[in-house]
Structure formats: structure tokens, C-alpha cells
Amino acid sequence: MRKILASIAAAAAMLVLASGASAIVYGQPDGNRHPEVGALLAPHAYSDGTWATCSGTLISPTVFLTAAHCDWGLPRMAVTFDSAYTAPGNTYWGNWYADPRYTGAQGDPNDLAVVVFDDPVRRITPARLPAEGSLSNLPSNQSFTSVGYGAQDVTIDHGPTFHYADVRFFGTSDTLFAINRAWLRISMNPILGDAGTCYGDSGGPNFLGAGATETNIIAGTTITGDFMCRATNVVYRLDTTSARWFLGQYVALP
């Protein structure tokens, strides 16, 4: 299980900006609840033996959606949909394509990428994308379900430590803080009863609804958040003209 210690706090702070949030905190193991959510695998194991580097979602039988900042600089990447991954596991290989406009800018970072698989993924139903402009007027009590393979918890022992296990988790939130041009800012404050994302959940989905109201529509992909994974999940909207320009090159849009 990977651990990020306070002794590398400066590097971790940069990771929040450059690599985004990574794991579901205050959530629970997903099991087979979201089989369409997978993990982008690192080309080599981390020092603790874990492999998941980012999360993502199957949006067609051959297209896996994730975040551009998860790029390893490699033309091909592997993905697993195992709910608890142990190497070599079940993997799918494909070509990596990031939005060429990706800059990391706060206004609209164009932080999207896809893996186009060599062969279709069978027996998993892809998630759906939102209709254009459909997220602009969501209410403040809109619920979301976040899913990913990132850090499941944070402990404080001479500084924060983030714990990983290559296990798919999910968590829910019933509080929408703000809607911006490119972003949804969702509460993940446990005091409010909300769960959220952390390091390793980048690229993973935030589905509209939770519990009985959950849909398979991805409102946005996890990109970043606060350093301690306790306040705000910052999600890249998929209903914007900008996001749809990139996605429309790989899948049919609603």
C-alpha cells in the first residue's frame, strides 16, 4: 500500500496541482457496483507494489476516458477494470490520446484524455456522457457519486500519510458548492456527511445522483482538490462545448 509522507509535503502539494485528486476518501469498497470504472496502470509498480496511477471510465466498448495530466509520455497504456487489482490481473491495452489543447490553466485546462483499446471491452456497459449545457443549472443539493482507485484514507502521524491499495472505492456527496465555466466544485467534507476524492482518483467519474437517484451519466471527471482531501472535489465538466469537441472525436455525443 503506497504512502505519501509529510516529509514530501512540498512534492505532494505540487501533485495536487499537476496530478489532481487521487482516491476516494470516507467512502467504501465498490465491489461490482461500478464495473465500467477502471484504473490506468503505471508502466511499473510503485515501491509499495501498487500499480493504479489514475482512474477513468469506459464510455464506449473501445474508449476509456481519463485525465490528460495522467500522461506517462507513452503512446500505449494498460487499463484494468478489476475492482481489486493484483498484477498481472485483467488488463486491456490501447493507444493514448490527450486533448492537444491541455495546458493545466485554471479557466479551462482541457484536462481530458482517452485510451482507445485494441479490442472492445465486452460484458461491461459503458457510462453515458451528459447532454450539452445540461449541468449549468444544477441545484446546490445535487448529489454525486465519485468512483476511483485513489487513496482511501489519510492519517496524521508526524504529518499526513495517504494510503493506497489498488481497490476501487465509491463515495457520495449531497452538496454542490459552485458551478463554474469549466468546473463543478463538490463538497467532500465529512462533517457535512460527504465523501470525495483524493490522490489517484484523477480522471475518474462523478456520476449524477447517489443511492436510489444515481444515474450512469458522468457529470465530470475528477481533476484536483485540497491537499488533505477533506474539503472540495474539483471536477471537470463534460457538458461544455470545449469538452465535447475533444470527446466527439472518439464517441457519439448525446
C-alpha positions in Angstrom: 0.0 0.0 0.0 1.6 3.3 -1.1 2.1 6.0 1.5 2.8 9.7 0.9 4.5 11.1 4.0 4.6 14.7 5.3 8.4 14.8 4.6 7.5 15.2 0.9 4.7 17.6 1.6 6.1 20.1 -1.0 6.1 17.5 -3.7 2.6 16.3 -2.7 1.4 19.9 -2.9 2.6 20.1 -6.4 0.9 16.8 -7.1 -2.5 18.4 -6.2 -2.0 21.0 -8.9 -0.3 18.8 -11.6 -1.8 15.4 -10.9 -5.1 16.2 -9.3 -7.0 14.3 -6.7 -6.4 10.6 -6.5 -8.6 8.4 -4.2 -12.0 8.1 -2.7 -12.0 9.0 1.0 -14.8 8.5 3.5 -16.2 6.0 1.0 -16.5 2.2 0.8 -15.3 -0.6 -1.4 -17.1 -0.6 -4.7 -17.1 -4.3 -5.5 -19.2 -4.8 -8.7 -21.2 -1.6 -8.3 -19.4 0.3 -11.0 -17.8 -2.2 -13.3 -17.3 0.5 -16.0 -14.8 2.3 -13.8 -11.2 1.3 -14.3 -7.7 2.1 -13.3 -4.9 3.4 -15.6 -1.9 1.3 -14.7 1.6 2.7 -14.3 4.2 1.1 -16.6 6.0 -0.3 -13.5 4.9 -0.9 -9.9 5.4 1.8 -7.2 7.8 1.0 -4.3 4.9 -0.4 -2.3 3.8 -2.7 -5.1 0.7 -0.8 -6.2 0.0 -0.1 -9.9 -3.0 2.2 -10.2 -1.8 5.7 -11.3 -5.2 7.3 -12.2 -8.8 6.3 -12.6 -11.2 6.5 -15.5 -14.4 5.3 -17.2 -15.4 3.2 -20.1 -17.6 5.4 -22.4 -17.8 3.1 -25.3 -16.7 -0.5 -25.8 -13.3 0.7 -27.1 -12.8 4.1 -25.3 -11.7 4.7 -21.8 -11.9 8.3 -20.5 -9.4 9.7 -18.0 -7.4 12.9 -17.4 -4.7 14.4 -19.6 -2.4 15.1 -16.7 -2.1 11.3 -16.1 0.2 11.1 -19.2 3.3 9.0 -18.8 4.7 10.1 -22.1 4.0 6.7 -23.6 1.9 6.0 -26.8 0.3 3.0 -25.2 -1.2 2.3 -21.8 -2.9 -0.5 -19.9 -6.2 -0.3 -18.0 -7.8 -2.8 -15.6 -11.4 -3.0 -14.6 -10.7 -5.4 -11.7 -12.3 -4.0 -8.5 -9.3 -5.1 -6.6 -6.2 -5.2 -8.8 -3.3 -7.6 -8.2 -0.7 -7.9 -11.0 -1.0 -9.2 -13.6 -4.8 -9.2 -13.3 -7.1 -8.5 -16.2 -5.7 -5.7 -18.5 -6.7 -4.0 -21.7 -4.1 -2.2 -23.9 -4.7 0.7 -26.1 -3.4 3.9 -27.6 -3.2 7.1 -25.5 -4.6 10.4 -26.8 -4.8 13.6 -24.8 -6.6 16.8 -25.7 -3.9 18.7 -27.7 -5.1 21.9 -26.0 -4.3 20.7 -22.5 -2.4 23.4 -20.6 -3.5 23.0 -17.0 -4.9 26.5 -17.0 -7.4 27.2 -14.3 -10.0 28.7 -16.6 -10.3 25.7 -18.8 -7.5 23.2 -18.6 -8.8 20.8 -21.4 -7.7 18.1 -19.0 -9.1 15.1 -20.9 -7.6 12.0 -22.4 -8.7 8.7 -23.7 -7.2 5.2 -24.2 -8.6 3.6 -27.4 -8.4 -0.1 -26.9 -7.1 -2.6 -29.4 -10.2 -4.8 -28.8 -13.7 -4.0 -27.4 -14.3 -4.5 -23.7 -17.2 -7.0 -23.5 -19.7 -7.6 -20.8 -19.3 -4.1 -19.3 -21.9 -1.5 -20.2 -20.3 1.9 -20.9 -21.3 5.0 -18.9 -23.1 7.9 -20.6 -22.0 11.5 -21.2 -24.2 14.5 -20.3 -26.1 16.5 -22.9 -24.6 19.8 -23.9 -25.1 22.5 -21.3 -27.2 20.2 -19.1 -25.1 20.9 -15.9 -25.4 24.7 -15.9 -28.4 24.9 -13.5 -27.9 22.1 -11.1 -29.2 22.8 -7.6 -27.0 23.2 -4.5 -28.3 19.9 -3.1 -27.4 17.9 -6.2 -26.0 14.6 -5.3 -23.0 12.9 -6.9 -21.3 9.5 -6.7 -17.5 9.6 -7.1 -15.6 6.4 -8.0 -11.9 5.7 -8.2 -8.8 3.8 -7.2 -7.0 6.5 -5.3 -6.1 6.9 -1.6 -8.8 5.5 0.6 -7.8 7.4 3.8 -5.4 9.9 5.3 -3.8 9.5 8.7 -1.8 12.0 10.7 1.4 10.7 12.3 4.2 13.3 12.2 2.4 14.7 9.2 -0.2 13.3 6.7 0.1 9.9 5.2 -2.1 8.8 2.2 -2.9 5.1 2.0 -3.4 3.2 -1.3 -4.5 -0.4 -2.1 -5.4 -0.6 -5.8 -9.0 -1.1 -4.8 -12.0 0.6 -6.4 -13.9 2.7 -3.9 -17.0 4.9 -4.2 -18.4 7.8 -2.2 -21.3 10.1 -2.3 -21.9 13.9 -1.8 -25.1 15.8 -1.5 -23.6 19.3 -1.6 -22.6 21.3 -4.7 -20.6 24.3 -3.8 -20.3 26.0 -7.2 -20.7 25.7 -10.9 -18.0 27.4 -13.0 -17.5 27.7 -16.7 -15.4 24.5 -16.7 -15.7 23.2 -13.2 -18.1 21.7 -10.7 -16.9 22.2 -7.1 -18.4 19.4 -4.9 -18.2 19.1 -1.2 -16.2 16.2 0.2 -16.3 17.4 3.8 -17.0 14.5 6.2 -18.5 17.0 8.7 -21.3 17.5 6.2 -21.6 13.8 5.6 -19.9 14.0 2.2 -17.3 11.7 0.8 -14.9 12.5 -2.1 -11.7 12.0 -4.0 -8.0 12.1 -3.2 -4.7 11.4 -4.9 -5.1 8.6 -7.5 -8.8 9.3 -8.4 -7.8 11.8 -11.2 -9.7 11.1 -14.4 -12.4 9.1 -12.5 -16.1 9.7 -12.8 -18.5 11.7 -10.7 -21.9 10.3 -11.6 -25.1 12.4 -11.3 -27.1 11.2 -8.4 -26.5 8.9 -5.4 -28.2 5.9 -4.0 -31.7 5.5 -5.4 -31.2 8.5 -7.7 -27.8 7.6 -9.1 -27.5 7.5 -12.9 -24.8 6.3 -15.2 -24.3 9.8 -16.6 -20.8 11.2 -15.8 -21.2 14.8 -14.8 -17.4 15.4 -14.8 -14.0 13.8 -14.2 -12.0 14.3 -11.1 -9.1 16.7 -11.6 -8.0 18.3 -8.3 -8.9 19.3 -4.8 -7.4 20.4 -1.5 -4.1 18.9 -0.1 -5.7 16.9 2.7 -8.6 15.5 0.7 -11.2 16.9 3.2 -12.9 19.9 1.6 -13.6 20.2 -2.1 -13.6 17.8 -5.1 -12.9 19.9 -8.2 -14.5 18.2 -11.2 -14.0 19.0 -15.0 -17.4 19.4 -16.6 -18.2 17.1 -19.6 -21.2 19.1 -20.9 -19.2 22.1 -22.2 -18.5 22.9 -25.8 -14.8 22.6 -25.1 -15.1 19.1 -23.6 -17.4 17.9 -26.2 -15.1 19.0 -29.0 -12.5 16.5 -27.8 -14.9 13.7 -26.8 -16.8 13.9 -30.1 -13.7 12.7 -31.9 -13.9 9.3 -30.2 -17.6 8.7 -29.3 -21.1 9.7 -30.3 -22.3 12.6 -28.2 -25.8 12.9 -26.7 
